Amino acid sequence: MFARIKSVLFISVFLLILSSNAFSQHSAGLGVSILGDSDSSLNSAMFSYNYRPDSNMGLEIYGATGGSDSYQGISIDLDYLVGSKLKLGTEVGNTFFYVSGGYNVIGVSGSGYGASVSIDGDGAALGVGVDFDVSESIESGLSYQRFFGDIEDTNGWALVFRYKF
């Protein structure tokens, strides 16, 4: 589990080092995420760090925890979700429209019928999103991701508010 999280963080830091600092905009904040499929959904609190080295590219590192749901008598809990995604898009006024590709690590636990289990997984994600400047120092972001690999057929939505610095 921790080796996977370290991999996500290493890839994210590597991409940060490679990027240019000419435009260089940083932001960090909190929000909500919804992970689910046709049977259940997990609503969670999340954090987000966003780095934009230029007006057409960004890198977001995020994490979520705390969601729970039940399905056919089984309680499902999101222990953690950690990921990063590269954003490529265009800026129109104070709005950044983008497509994204990234990698995620997830931990889920379930209990019911007298048994419990914890499962870790990982996989890629593709998505779309929009970041909007609310003011000079606050931005909001709305994104959708489709997950693959161990978390295949899972959809993810996120709404975040970040402080720019």
N, C-alpha and C positions, 0 to 999 in steps of 0.2 A: 504494500500500500504506500509506504513512505517513499519507496524508490520511484514509484510512478509520479507522485507529487513532485519529487525532486526533478524528474525529467521535464515536467511541465514548466517548472520555474527556471530550469537551465535553458530550455528553448526560448522562453520569454526574455530572459536577460541577454542571451546571445543576439536575438533580433533587435533589442534595444541598443546594444553596442554597435551593431552594423549600421543603424540608421543615422541620418544626418541631423544636425541640430539647428539648421537655418530657421525653420518655422517653429519647431520645438514647443509644443503645448502639452502640459500635463494636467490631469484632473483626477480626482478621487471622490468616491461617494458611496451612498447606500441605496438600496432599492428592494424590489420584490422579484422573485422568479417563480415561474410555474413550469414544472416538468410533468409530462404525462403522456399517456397513450389513450387508446379507446376505452380502457377499463378503469384507470385510476389517475389521479393527478396529485402532485405534491407542491403546495404553496410554501415558499420559503423566504426568509430574509437573506439578503445578499450584499456583498461589497464589490466594488468595481474600481480598478485603476486603469486609466486610459492615457495613452501616449500617442501624440500625433507629430511625427517628424516633419511632415509637410501637409499641404492641403488635400492630397489625394490618398493618403495612407494613414493607418492607425494600428495600434496594438492594444488590445484590452486583456487584462488579467483579472479574473473574477473568482469568487467562491460563494457558495450558498450552503445553508444548513437549517435544519429545524422543521422541515415539512413532514406531514403525516397524512395518511389516508387509510381506508380499509377496503378490502375487496374479498367478497365471499367469506367473511368471518376472519380474515387475516389482516392484522394491523401492519401497515408498511410505513417505515420511517426513513427519511433522508438523513443519513449521518453526515455526509459531506459531498460537495461537488466542487472541484477545483479545475479551472481551465484557462486557456488563453486562445485568442483568435486574432488573426491578421485581417484588417479591414482595408479594402480597396474600393474607392468610390470617387465621387465628385462633390464639390461644394457649390451650393446654389444659395447665394445670400448668406444667411447665418445658419444654414441647414446642411449637414453632411449626409448624403445618401450613399450606402455602401453594400457590397456583398462581402461575405466573410468565410474563412476557413480556419479551423482550429482543432485542438486536441483537448480532451477532458478526462478526468479521473473521478469516479463516483463510488460512494459507499452507501449501501442500503441495508437495512435490517428489517426483518419481518418476524411476527410472532402470532400464534394462534393454534388452537387445537392441542395445547399442551407442549408445543415445541417452539423453538426460536432459531433463527439463522441470520448470519451477516454475510453479505456478498460485496466484493469489490470488483470493479470493472473499469474499462477504459475504452476510448474510441475517438474517432474523428467526428467533426461536425461541420456542416455547411449551412450558411444562413444569409439573411438580409437584415438591414436595419437602418435607422435614422438617428442622428444626434442633432439636437436643436439647441442653439444658444438662447437661454431664457433671459440672460443679462450678460454683462461683461465678465462676470465671475461665476455664473451658474449655467450648467448645461443639463439637458435631460436626454435620455436615450431610450429608444424602444427597439427591441430586436427579437427576431425569430431564428431558431436553429433547429436543424434536423440532425439527430445523432445517429452514428453508425458504430460498428464493432460490437463490443459487449452490451452496449446500451442502444442497440438498433431499434428502429421504429418508435423512438421516443422524440417528442416535440418539446422544445423549450422556448418559453417567452420570458422576456425580462423588461422591466421598467426601472430605470435608475435616475437619480439626481446626483450630479457630481459638481464639486467645487473646483474651478480652474485655478492653477497656480503656475 
